[in-house]
Amino acid sequence: MSEGERNGRESRPRPPKADLSDPPASGAGADEADEYFRGLSVRMGGLFHLEGEGGPELPERLGPYRVLRFLGEGGMGSVYLACREDREFEMKVALKLLHPYLALGSFRRRFRAERQILADLSHPGIASLIDGGVLPGQVPYLAMEYIEGDPIDQWCDARELSVRNRVRLFLQVLEAVSHAHSRLVIHRDLKPGNILVTFDGKVKLLDFGVATVVKRGAVEADRRIALNLDQAERPLTPTYSSPEELRGEPVSAASDVYSLGVLLHTLLVGAAPSDFEGSSVADLLSPVHDFRVTPPSVSMRRLASVGSAGPGGSPWTAIDAARKRGRSPRGLARELAGDLDLIVEVALHPDPAHRYSSVDQLSEDLKRWLDRLPVRARPPTRRHRLALFVARHRAGAMLGSLAAILLVAITGLSLHWSVELRQFASSLEDERNRAQSEARRADASLGFLQDAFALADPSETGGEDVTARQILETAEQQVYREMGAHPEVQAELLSVMAEVYIRLGLSARAESLADDAIRLRELSVPGDAAGLLRNELQRALAWRNTGRSLEERQEELGRMVEVSRGVHGSMSPETALILRHYGNALRETDTREAAFQESLSIYRSLAGDWRAEIATTLLSSTHGLLPLPDREERIREALRLRIDVLGEDHRQVGTAYSDLALYLEPTDPVAAIGYMQTALEIHRGAAGPHHTTTLTLLNNLAGLHRDQGQWTDAEPLYREVLAARRLLQPDEAVRLAYPKYGLGFVLLEMGGAAEAVPLLAQVEETFGLSDGRGRAAAIGLARGQMAIEAREAAQATARRLQAAAIEAGDTARADAAAELLVELLDGGVMEEVQG
């Protein structure tokens, strides 16, 4: 929170009292109160006089308007139906007057602000401003378009609209609010009484009396603009007010989204999810208030069991609510359950950061629901509570995560090896002449497992903790030292360990073990084509992070596809898997898409549940920069499949959210950052803070902040990733290069060129100038060298870059190099201009 936000309320002067005395204290007699307001009326120009309990007596005229009847009264003013009758024009208007006793100070400024806001809005769903001015006694007024209609909830109930038609009508409200937001106006008082529907079904949004104008360029409204009334003076409607509004915090578009969520719940069920009416602001600010969200279907079931108070205090039962929506109570609850529940829950999230980031997103989800398409909303999870727990118990959580990683690694290795050995042994049971030999192999393998995992026993380690990597390294040594007499078992164990190293992000070790397993199979285990193919795939996957060229990987994976067709069959899961990895390596649109589509076709034809593999293939097909018209649909389908199959807290669900974030970045960076934070939270909770994919997601989040120019947000994230990779993956040059690259460019923007130069030089060395990533790093390197006055080094870098870019056909970076050379020439370093 900025200094201005912290001090905004304290520094605001209270509304001036002018010459008006305070009204009688609460509990004073009616005669005394009447006397006060009579005196006030005199001082305000005699505009009004009292008419007992029946409300104010109608004045005959108010300025150029003839008053027809009294329409209503709010906390700040009264509204009259009036008719302008002069030479200018004749028309009926809704004439809104500020209460005379509020006609000075902050209320008057707010009334004037409402007039300006309305003048800036022009939308068929917003009541238009006709005129405005000041009456005798300095009482301001607004002449508004007169709307003949009913509050939206009453209009829907009177016509017994179905749920779908209510949602369609609600979309009109969203269009009007979206228009206001596009003009930087936050309504802050969205409720049924301020949304009328005309006889022909047109929505009209009214009453911008407490609206806020957000400063252009600011993320949230400045506190002094958003909250220029103290709590006692703030004209809120608690039932429809967002938690941050009730707490006196800055408001944003998300605050209106919350109010719209309450309104949508009311339209769907007939009651708000939480009835705050009658509570004081102090009650609402009490720590016991958690603003718990009640999904519409749950509210419907509660109505069915306990009932509720309806409009005007009338009995309001589940039967009433369902009948007004053309349903039975159970049928209505079923219709609301699922996506509509999720949409309302997201809109009503207590934390603005977890709501829809815009009214347009809420509108889009409702349209998708109407079209029976998957919605963007996702169910609330336990991840937020987990994050709070970790924040409170950080040390314990880290130890617990490490313990969990170790346990999973040990269990996974044990089970995998055990399964492999059992399958291996069972396949030879009918060969009695080899039974003794296989028993010896099994004994050797079991002995190896016992020795390898003795390292995890505290009695063997003196109580010291060990890591999964230490266990793997010890096991690896034992495989080479003790299993030489059993090449088949040795090859299998090397294969299993190579797979684990790949999952840990230790590609160099994985490549080495896979190479050794391949040699063993070729020399000592002839005929094991399936095992050989598995090890070759492991090696090809490790190549991605060990410096092998893209062309080498493409050629090897393409060969393996054909081998798999012969070994496993064209419609086997093994062939589908290799096709997916082959598609990942391809860069030409048609052949890449063909590989992914064939992989998907195979998985979908297989018996059993292959949804997890289908999801992974869908996500893989969306990676890269090639045009793909249904990219978002594939990502969302994969996300839904993973949640269905794996559960919402699975780490693979986190990586799916990451893909969605990267897709949304160009068009909705705020949502992209939110999804990436969700991805990181899920993966960190499921796999631990130091898992290689957790670090990748953290690097991705830093990149999103960097792309938005949020240098101070990006820098610590890049440093965290780099420190962890240096500790856990010191030999993985490619994985180290990504945080170095991002941190280097952030430092350049922050004036830290001296630290950036060696980082970017290392990135260029890792990838080389034949790779686009290396050329991108060279641009930053040259600029950093210029910034630290190493202009001759910058000249050499720019020339290398230009030559490599021209050779690669990279015109953008060739032009960038040329621009750098021109800048250096202007600085007097170059002796001559080449070509």
HELIX and SHEET records of a PDB file:
HELIX    1   1 GLU A    3  SER A   11  1                                   9    
HELIX    2   2 ALA A   30  ARG A   43  1                                  14    
HELIX    3   3 GLY A   52  GLY A   54  5                                   3    
HELIX    4   4 PRO A  100  LEU A  102  5                                   3    
HELIX    5   5 SER A  106  ASP A  120  1                                  15    
HELIX    6   6 ILE A  152  ALA A  158  1                                   7    
HELIX    7   7 VAL A  163  SER A  182  1                                  20    
HELIX    8   8 PRO A  192  ASN A  194  5                                   3    
HELIX    9   9 ARG A  223  ALA A  226  1                                   4    
HELIX   10  10 GLN A  231  GLU A  233  5                                   3    
HELIX   11  11 PRO A  238  TYR A  240  5                                   3    
HELIX   12  12 PRO A  243  LEU A  246  1                                   4    
HELIX   13  13 ALA A  253  VAL A  269  1                                  17    
HELIX   14  14 VAL A  281  LEU A  284  1                                   4    
HELIX   15  15 PRO A  296  VAL A  306  1                                  11    
HELIX   16  16 PRO A  311  GLY A  313  5                                   3    
HELIX   17  17 ALA A  318  ARG A  323  1                                   6    
HELIX   18  18 PRO A  329  LEU A  336  1                                   8    
HELIX   19  19 ASP A  339  ALA A  347  1                                   9    
HELIX   20  20 PRO A  352  HIS A  354  5                                   3    
HELIX   21  21 VAL A  359  LEU A  370  1                                  12    
HELIX   22  22 ARG A  383  ARG A  392  1                                  10    
HELIX   23  23 ARG A  394  SER A  426  1                                  33    
HELIX   24  24 ARG A  432  ARG A  434  5                                   3    
HELIX   25  25 ALA A  435  PHE A  453  1                                  19    
HELIX   26  26 ALA A  454  ALA A  456  5                                   3    
HELIX   27  27 PRO A  458  THR A  461  1                                   4    
HELIX   28  28 ALA A  468  GLU A  482  1                                  15    
HELIX   29  29 PRO A  487  ARG A  503  1                                  17    
HELIX   30  30 SER A  507  SER A  524  1                                  18    
HELIX   31  31 ALA A  529  TRP A  543  1                                  15    
HELIX   32  32 LEU A  550  VAL A  567  1                                  18    
HELIX   33  33 PRO A  573  ALA A  585  1                                  13    
HELIX   34  34 THR A  589  SER A  605  1                                  17    
HELIX   35  35 ARG A  611  SER A  621  1                                  11    
HELIX   36  36 ARG A  631  LEU A  646  1                                  16    
HELIX   37  37 ARG A  651  LEU A  664  1                                  14    
HELIX   38  38 PRO A  669  ALA A  687  1                                  19    
HELIX   39  39 THR A  692  ASP A  707  1                                  16    
HELIX   40  40 TRP A  711  LEU A  728  1                                  18    
HELIX   41  41 ALA A  733  GLU A  749  1                                  17    
HELIX   42  42 ALA A  753  PHE A  767  1                                  15    
HELIX   43  43 GLY A  772  ALA A  787  1                                  16    
HELIX   44  44 ARG A  791  ALA A  808  1                                  18    
HELIX   45  45 THR A  811  ASP A  826  1                                  16    
SHEET    1   A 6 ARG A  61  LEU A  62  0                                        
SHEET    2   A 6 TYR A  65  GLU A  73 -1                                        
SHEET    3   A 6 GLY A  77  GLU A  85 -1                                        
SHEET    4   A 6 GLU A  90  LEU A  98 -1                                        
SHEET    5   A 6 VAL A 139  GLU A 145 -1                                        
SHEET    6   A 6 LEU A 129  LEU A 135 -1                                        
SHEET    1   B 3 GLY A 149  PRO A 151  0                                        
SHEET    2   B 3 ILE A 195  THR A 198 -1                                        
SHEET    3   B 3 VAL A 203  LEU A 205 -1                                        
SHEET    1   C 2 VAL A 185  ILE A 186  0                                        
SHEET    2   C 2 THR A 212  VAL A 213 -1                                        
SHEET    1   D 2 SER A 308  ALA A 309  0                                        
SHEET    2   D 2 PRO A 315  TRP A 316 -1                                        
END                                                                             
